[in-house]
Amino acid sequence: MTRDTVIVTDDLTKRYRDRLAVDRLNMRVRQGEVYGFVGPNGAGKTTTMRMLVGLVRPTSGSAQVLGSEIGESP
């Protein structure tokens, strides 16, 4: 993660029993960028946001927001 990168995900995945909600998401968002999630209902947009803010634990993969791993205290 570089200093100007604010969100990084590496193979971020969330599975609810047999339902795959987010499948190996890889993204980089740099400071100052506007990033949008577009997709149909059930595409994993809300689940991704919930993982990034720490409301939902990922099944696998990792993510950092502002240099901290998700799930860590700042």
N, C-alpha and C positions, 0 to 999 in steps of 0.2 A: 504494500500500500504506500503510495507516494503522499507527500504532504498535501497536495491539492486534491486528492481523492477522498471523498467523504463517505461513500458507501461502496463496499466490495462484497460480492457473494461468490462463493466457489462451490459448485455442485449442490446448492441449497435444495433440499428435498423435504417434503412433508407428505406423510402417508397417514390416512385415517383408516385403520384396519385394512381392508382390501381396496380402498379408494386412494388413488394417487392425486393429491391436490396440487403439489408443486414438484416438478420433475427436473432435477439437476440444473437449477437456475444459476447462470454465471452473468454477472453484470458489474460494471464500474460506473460510478457517478462522480464526476469531478465537481469541485466547488464552483458555484455559479451556473452550473448547467440546470436546465429545466428538464425533468424526466417524467414521462407519463406512462401509465399502465393502460393499455387498450386491449379489450378482448371480451368475449361473450361471458354471460353468467356462468360461473363454475370453472373459469379459466385459471383461478389461483391468485387473482389480484389482491383480494382482501387477506387471504392466508399469508401471502408474501409480506404485506405491510405489518400484519400481526407478528410475524416472526422478527421483522426488523426492529420493532419497538419492544420486543420481549414479552408479548402476551401469549405467544405460542412457541413451544420448543420445536426446532426442526428435528426430523427423523434422522437426517444425515446431512453432511456438508457443513459449511461454515459461512459466517457473515461478520463483517465489521462495520460499525457505524461510528464515525468520528474517531477512528482508531481503537475502539473497544470492541472486543468480541461480543456478539449478542449473548445475553444471559449473564454477563459480568456486571458488577457494580462499577460505576465510573470512578 
